[in-house]
């Protein structure tokens, strides 16, 4: 039990992983390309951190066609992080919208005019 808890805290102890967790909390579900666009990081880096979060049991992956979508296994964890920060007089701000659009089908459906589809 203690080892499992320590694995979760180790996974959350890296700033990039906290960003990924909070981005997933904000989006609900996202593919790697969306997280890359949202966080402004390289795809390989985001994928490595997602793999670590999956190993810790914090993130669940679902394949749809050629895209894999990630979501938090425990959505309440974002609230827990926010409350922990507030206890230390800090606040987590909403992450900004992606600087560039993600090419996945989910994002194209949300903003079809940007991808040459019918608005």
Secondary structure, DSSP 8 states (H G I E B T S, - for coil): -HHHHHHHHHHHTSHHHHHHHHHHHHHSSEEHHHHHHHHT--HHHHHHHHHHHHHTT-EEEEEETTEEEEEESSTHHHHHHHHHHHHTT---------SS---SHHHHHHTGGGGTS--
